[in-house]
């Protein structure tokens, strides 16, 4: 049995992942504990891939996000993706 201790960032409220390799985005959303994360900026395709490939790992950090911003997105987010963000109360912004 392999045990993994998550790295915790207890005061990180905003996470900007606009110019980052997919592996680092996955590391932040799946292999860390971000108890105060409420704002996320990320590429739509990266977030979609992470949620499809690692839904259980990503759910804990994504469930607290209130503000979600996408970089370079041309389509509206799917309902299945938005279910990961139950606290999302603002309109999703599309950044360039």
C-alpha atoms as an extended CHARMM CRD file, in Angstrom:
* protein
*
        96  EXT
         1         1  UNK       CA              0.0000000000        0.0000000000        0.0000000000  PROA      1               0.0000000000
         2         2  UNK       CA              1.3840000000        3.3890000000       -1.0250000000  PROA      2               0.0000000000
         3         3  UNK       CA              0.6340000000        6.3530000000        1.2110000000  PROA      3               0.0000000000
         4         4  UNK       CA              0.9540000000        9.8730000000       -0.1220000000  PROA      4               0.0000000000
         5         5  UNK       CA              1.0430000000       12.8910000000        2.1470000000  PROA      5               0.0000000000
         6         6  UNK       CA             -0.5450000000       15.9090000000        0.5250000000  PROA      6               0.0000000000
         7         7  UNK       CA              1.2860000000       19.2130000000        0.5740000000  PROA      7               0.0000000000
         8         8  UNK       CA             -0.9160000000       21.8340000000        2.2020000000  PROA      8               0.0000000000
         9         9  UNK       CA             -1.1070000000       25.5100000000        1.2920000000  PROA      9               0.0000000000
        10        10  UNK       CA             -3.3700000000       26.7140000000        4.1210000000  PROA      10              0.0000000000
        11        11  UNK       CA             -3.5570000000       30.3880000000        3.1140000000  PROA      11              0.0000000000
        12        12  UNK       CA             -3.6440000000       30.1380000000       -0.6860000000  PROA      12              0.0000000000
        13        13  UNK       CA             -6.9250000000       31.7090000000       -1.8210000000  PROA      13              0.0000000000
        14        14  UNK       CA             -6.1300000000       32.5480000000       -5.4660000000  PROA      14              0.0000000000
        15        15  UNK       CA             -4.3910000000       30.2040000000       -7.8930000000  PROA      15              0.0000000000
        16        16  UNK       CA             -3.3340000000       31.4820000000      -11.3310000000  PROA      16              0.0000000000
        17        17  UNK       CA             -2.3250000000       28.6910000000      -13.7150000000  PROA      17              0.0000000000
        18        18  UNK       CA             -2.3600000000       30.5320000000      -17.0410000000  PROA      18              0.0000000000
        19        19  UNK       CA              1.1100000000       29.6800000000      -18.3580000000  PROA      19              0.0000000000
        20        20  UNK       CA              1.8570000000       26.3300000000      -16.7750000000  PROA      20              0.0000000000
        21        21  UNK       CA              2.5200000000       22.7750000000      -17.9210000000  PROA      21              0.0000000000
        22        22  UNK       CA             -0.3600000000       20.3310000000      -17.5010000000  PROA      22              0.0000000000
        23        23  UNK       CA              1.6090000000       18.2890000000      -14.9440000000  PROA      23              0.0000000000
        24        24  UNK       CA              1.8960000000       21.2790000000      -12.6060000000  PROA      24              0.0000000000
        25        25  UNK       CA             -1.8080000000       22.0840000000      -12.9010000000  PROA      25              0.0000000000
        26        26  UNK       CA             -2.5700000000       18.4600000000      -12.0410000000  PROA      26              0.0000000000
        27        27  UNK       CA             -0.1550000000       18.6000000000       -9.1020000000  PROA      27              0.0000000000
        28        28  UNK       CA             -1.8820000000       21.6560000000       -7.6160000000  PROA      28              0.0000000000
        29        29  UNK       CA             -5.4410000000       20.4230000000       -8.0880000000  PROA      29              0.0000000000
        30        30  UNK       CA             -4.9670000000       16.7270000000       -7.2760000000  PROA      30              0.0000000000
        31        31  UNK       CA             -1.9470000000       16.2810000000       -5.0200000000  PROA      31              0.0000000000
        32        32  UNK       CA             -2.1680000000       19.2430000000       -2.6820000000  PROA      32              0.0000000000
        33        33  UNK       CA             -4.5840000000       20.3690000000       -0.0010000000  PROA      33              0.0000000000
        34        34  UNK       CA             -5.8920000000       23.8840000000       -0.6830000000  PROA      34              0.0000000000
        35        35  UNK       CA             -8.4390000000       24.5420000000        2.0930000000  PROA      35              0.0000000000
        36        36  UNK       CA             -8.8720000000       28.2620000000        1.3260000000  PROA      36              0.0000000000
        37        37  UNK       CA             -8.8620000000       28.1660000000       -2.4860000000  PROA      37              0.0000000000
        38        38  UNK       CA            -11.7660000000       30.2790000000       -3.7540000000  PROA      38              0.0000000000
        39        39  UNK       CA            -10.4330000000       31.7080000000       -7.0290000000  PROA      39              0.0000000000
        40        40  UNK       CA             -8.9110000000       29.8030000000       -9.9620000000  PROA      40              0.0000000000
        41        41  UNK       CA             -7.6150000000       30.9090000000      -13.3660000000  PROA      41              0.0000000000
        42        42  UNK       CA             -6.7500000000       27.9860000000      -15.6710000000  PROA      42              0.0000000000
        43        43  UNK       CA             -6.9380000000       26.7830000000      -19.2670000000  PROA      43              0.0000000000
        44        44  UNK       CA            -10.3180000000       25.1730000000      -19.9090000000  PROA      44              0.0000000000
        45        45  UNK       CA             -8.7680000000       22.1590000000      -21.6530000000  PROA      45              0.0000000000
        46        46  UNK       CA             -6.3910000000       21.5040000000      -18.7550000000  PROA      46              0.0000000000
        47        47  UNK       CA             -9.1580000000       21.6730000000      -16.1810000000  PROA      47              0.0000000000
        48        48  UNK       CA            -11.4230000000       19.4140000000      -18.2510000000  PROA      48              0.0000000000
        49        49  UNK       CA             -8.6650000000       16.8360000000      -18.6430000000  PROA      49              0.0000000000
        50        50  UNK       CA             -7.8020000000       16.8640000000      -14.9410000000  PROA      50              0.0000000000
        51        51  UNK       CA            -11.4310000000       16.4040000000      -13.9200000000  PROA      51              0.0000000000
        52        52  UNK       CA            -11.9680000000       13.5500000000      -16.3880000000  PROA      52              0.0000000000
        53        53  UNK       CA             -8.7500000000       11.7300000000      -15.4700000000  PROA      53              0.0000000000
        54        54  UNK       CA             -8.7170000000       12.3880000000      -11.7080000000  PROA      54              0.0000000000
        55        55  UNK       CA            -12.2640000000       13.2430000000      -10.5640000000  PROA      55              0.0000000000
        56        56  UNK       CA            -11.9380000000       12.1290000000       -6.9410000000  PROA      56              0.0000000000
        57        57  UNK       CA             -8.5910000000       13.8120000000       -6.4050000000  PROA      57              0.0000000000
        58        58  UNK       CA             -9.6990000000       17.1140000000       -7.9420000000  PROA      58              0.0000000000
        59        59  UNK       CA            -13.1140000000       17.2730000000       -6.2920000000  PROA      59              0.0000000000
        60        60  UNK       CA            -11.8890000000       18.3190000000       -2.8460000000  PROA      60              0.0000000000
        61        61  UNK       CA            -10.0370000000       21.4270000000       -4.0320000000  PROA      61              0.0000000000
        62        62  UNK       CA            -12.5380000000       22.3580000000       -6.7450000000  PROA      62              0.0000000000
        63        63  UNK       CA            -15.5490000000       22.1490000000       -4.4410000000  PROA      63              0.0000000000
        64        64  UNK       CA            -14.5890000000       25.3620000000       -2.6150000000  PROA      64              0.0000000000
        65        65  UNK       CA            -13.9710000000       27.5670000000       -5.6580000000  PROA      65              0.0000000000
        66        66  UNK       CA            -16.2810000000       30.5720000000       -5.9430000000  PROA      66              0.0000000000
        67        67  UNK       CA            -14.6530000000       32.4130000000       -8.8580000000  PROA      67              0.0000000000
        68        68  UNK       CA            -13.5160000000       30.5520000000      -11.9750000000  PROA      68              0.0000000000
        69        69  UNK       CA            -11.6950000000       32.1500000000      -14.9030000000  PROA      69              0.0000000000
        70        70  UNK       CA            -10.6840000000       30.3710000000      -18.1050000000  PROA      70              0.0000000000
        71        71  UNK       CA             -7.7810000000       31.2470000000      -20.3940000000  PROA      71              0.0000000000
        72        72  UNK       CA             -8.3250000000       30.9460000000      -24.1580000000  PROA      72              0.0000000000
        73        73  UNK       CA            -11.6800000000       29.1900000000      -24.1840000000  PROA      73              0.0000000000
        74        74  UNK       CA            -14.0220000000       29.3420000000      -27.1400000000  PROA      74              0.0000000000
        75        75  UNK       CA            -16.8770000000       27.1910000000      -25.8210000000  PROA      75              0.0000000000
        76        76  UNK       CA            -19.0800000000       27.3350000000      -22.7680000000  PROA      76              0.0000000000
        77        77  UNK       CA            -18.2280000000       24.9470000000      -19.9270000000  PROA      77              0.0000000000
        78        78  UNK       CA            -20.1460000000       21.6860000000      -19.7860000000  PROA      78              0.0000000000
        79        79  UNK       CA            -22.6130000000       20.9250000000      -17.0000000000  PROA      79              0.0000000000
        80        80  UNK       CA            -20.5340000000       17.9570000000      -15.8600000000  PROA      80              0.0000000000
        81        81  UNK       CA            -17.5250000000       20.2300000000      -15.3930000000  PROA      81              0.0000000000
        82        82  UNK       CA            -19.5450000000       22.8080000000      -13.4760000000  PROA      82              0.0000000000
        83        83  UNK       CA            -20.7660000000       20.1440000000      -11.0010000000  PROA      83              0.0000000000
        84        84  UNK       CA            -17.2680000000       20.2050000000       -9.5290000000  PROA      84              0.0000000000
        85        85  UNK       CA            -17.8820000000       23.7950000000       -8.4050000000  PROA      85              0.0000000000
        86        86  UNK       CA            -20.9490000000       23.7890000000       -6.1210000000  PROA      86              0.0000000000
        87        87  UNK       CA            -19.9320000000       27.1030000000       -4.5060000000  PROA      87              0.0000000000
        88        88  UNK       CA            -19.5410000000       28.9210000000       -7.8070000000  PROA      88              0.0000000000
        89        89  UNK       CA            -21.8170000000       31.9290000000       -7.5760000000  PROA      89              0.0000000000
        90        90  UNK       CA            -20.3310000000       34.3260000000      -10.0720000000  PROA      90              0.0000000000
        91        91  UNK       CA            -20.4970000000       34.1120000000      -13.8260000000  PROA      91              0.0000000000
        92        92  UNK       CA            -17.5580000000       32.2900000000      -15.3470000000  PROA      92              0.0000000000
        93        93  UNK       CA            -15.1690000000       34.7040000000      -17.0160000000  PROA      93              0.0000000000
        94        94  UNK       CA            -13.1910000000       34.0230000000      -20.1570000000  PROA      94              0.0000000000
        95        95  UNK       CA             -9.7830000000       35.7000000000      -19.9810000000  PROA      95              0.0000000000
        96        96  UNK       CA             -7.3810000000       36.1240000000      -22.8690000000  PROA      96              0.0000000000
